[in-house]
Amino acid sequence: MTQVTPPGWYPDPGQTSDGPATERWWDGGAWTDR
């Protein structure tokens, strides 16, 4: 069974420890640019 992450705002997977936490939109299949 494959778990599918629903579209939504999630913590940026590329976020570094510097600066404020950012979020990116997950469209259900890939990360968007923002």
SEDOKOL-277106 format. One line per field, with one value per atom (N, C-alpha, C, O): residue in one letter; atom name; residue number from 1; x, z, y. Coordinates in Angstrom, 1 decimal. Layout:
r	(A:...)
a	(CA:...)
k	(NUM:...)
east	(X:...)
up	(Z:...)
north	(Y:...)
% end
This chain:
r	(M:M:M:M:T:T:T:T:Q:Q:Q:Q:V:V:V:V:T:T:T:T:P:P:P:P:P:P:P:P:G:G:G:G:W:W:W:W:Y:Y:Y:Y:P:P:P:P:D:D:D:D:P:P:P:P:G:G:G:G:Q:Q:Q:Q:T:T:T:T:S:S:S:S:D:D:D:D:G:G:G:G:P:P:P:P:A:A:A:A:T:T:T:T:E:E:E:E:R:R:R:R:W:W:W:W:W:W:W:W:D:D:D:D:G:G:G:G:G:G:G:G:A:A:A:A:W:W:W:W:T:T:T:T:D:D:D:D:R:R:R:R)
a	(N:CA:C:O:N:CA:C:O:N:CA:C:O:N:CA:C:O:N:CA:C:O:N:CA:C:O:N:CA:C:O:N:CA:C:O:N:CA:C:O:N:CA:C:O:N:CA:C:O:N:CA:C:O:N:CA:C:O:N:CA:C:O:N:CA:C:O:N:CA:C:O:N:CA:C:O:N:CA:C:O:N:CA:C:O:N:CA:C:O:N:CA:C:O:N:CA:C:O:N:CA:C:O:N:CA:C:O:N:CA:C:O:N:CA:C:O:N:CA:C:O:N:CA:C:O:N:CA:C:O:N:CA:C:O:N:CA:C:O:N:CA:C:O:N:CA:C:O:N:CA:C:O)
k	(1:1:1:1:2:2:2:2:3:3:3:3:4:4:4:4:5:5:5:5:6:6:6:6:7:7:7:7:8:8:8:8:9:9:9:9:10:10:10:10:11:11:11:11:12:12:12:12:13:13:13:13:14:14:14:14:15:15:15:15:16:16:16:16:17:17:17:17:18:18:18:18:19:19:19:19:20:20:20:20:21:21:21:21:22:22:22:22:23:23:23:23:24:24:24:24:25:25:25:25:26:26:26:26:27:27:27:27:28:28:28:28:29:29:29:29:30:30:30:30:31:31:31:31:32:32:32:32:33:33:33:33:34:34:34:34)
east	(0.8:0.0:0.9:1.8:0.6:1.4:0.7:-0.5:1.4:0.9:1.1:2.2:0.0:0.1:-0.1:-1.0:0.9:0.8:-0.1:0.1:-1.1:-2.1:-1.4:-0.5:-1.9:-1.4:-1.5:-2.5:-0.6:-0.7:0.7:1.7:0.7:1.9:2.7:2.1:4.0:4.8:6.1:6.5:6.8:8.2:9.1:9.0:9.8:10.7:11.7:12.5:11.7:12.6:14.1:15.0:14.3:15.7:16.1:17.1:15.2:15.5:16.8:17.0:17.6:18.8:18.4:17.3:19.3:19.1:19.2:18.8:19.7:19.8:18.5:17.8:18.2:17.0:15.7:15.7:14.6:13.3:12.8:13.3:12.0:11.5:10.6:9.9:10.8:10.0:9.1:9.4:8.1:7.2:7.2:7.4:6.9:6.7:5.4:5.0:4.8:3.6:3.9:4.7:3.3:3.4:2.1:1.0:2.2:0.9:0.4:-0.5:1.0:0.5:1.5:1.4:2.4:3.3:4.7:5.7:4.8:6.1:6.1:5.0:7.3:7.4:7.3:7.9:6.7:6.6:7.8:8.6:8.0:9.1:9.0:10.0:7.8:7.6:7.1:6.9)
up	(0.0:0.0:0.0:0.8:-0.9:-1.0:-0.3:-0.5:0.6:1.3:0.4:-0.1:0.2:-0.6:0.3:1.0:0.2:1.0:0.3:-0.9:0.9:0.3:0.0:0.7:-1.0:-1.3:-0.1:0.7:0.0:1.1:1.4:0.7:2.3:2.7:3.8:4.7:3.5:4.4:4.6:3.8:5.7:5.9:4.6:4.1:4.2:3.0:3.3:4.2:2.4:2.6:2.4:2.8:1.7:1.5:2.5:2.3:3.5:4.5:5.3:5.7:5.4:6.2:7.6:7.8:8.5:9.9:10.0:11.0:8.9:8.9:8.5:7.6:9.2:8.8:9.3:9.9:9.1:9.5:8.8:7.6:9.4:8.7:7.5:7.6:6.5:5.3:5.0:5.4:4.2:3.7:2.2:1.6:1.7:0.2:0.0:0.8:-1.2:-1.5:-2.2:-3.1:-1.6:-2.2:-2.9:-2.3:-4.3:-5.1:-5.1:-5.9:-4.3:-4.3:-5.1:-5.0:-5.9:-6.6:-6.7:-6.9:-6.5:-6.5:-5.8:-5.6:-5.4:-4.7:-5.8:-6.9:-5.4:-6.3:-6.0:-5.1:-6.8:-6.6:-5.4:-4.9:-4.9:-3.7:-2.5:-1.5)
north	(-1.2:0.0:1.2:1.4:2.2:3.4:4.5:4.8:5.2:6.3:7.6:7.8:8.3:9.5:10.7:10.8:11.6:12.8:13.8:14.1:14.3:15.2:16.5:16.9:17.2:18.6:19.5:19.4:20.4:21.3:22.0:21.7:22.9:23.6:22.7:22.3:22.5:21.7:22.4:23.3:22.1:22.7:22.4:21.3:23.4:23.2:22.1:22.2:21.1:20.0:20.4:19.7:21.6:22.1:23.2:23.8:23.4:24.4:24.2:23.0:25.2:25.1:25.7:26.2:25.6:26.0:27.6:28.2:28.2:29.7:30.3:29.9:31.4:32.2:31.6:30.5:32.2:31.7:30.5:30.3:29.7:28.5:28.9:29.9:28.2:28.4:27.2:26.1:27.4:26.4:26.3:27.4:25.2:25.0:24.3:23.5:24.5:23.8:22.5:22.4:21.4:20.1:19.9:19.9:19.6:19.5:18.1:17.8:17.2:15.8:14.9:13.7:15.5:14.7:15.3:14.6:16.6:17.2:18.6:19.1:19.0:20.3:21.4:21.3:22.5:23.7:24.5:24.2:25.6:26.5:27.4:27.9:27.5:28.4:27.6:28.2)
% end
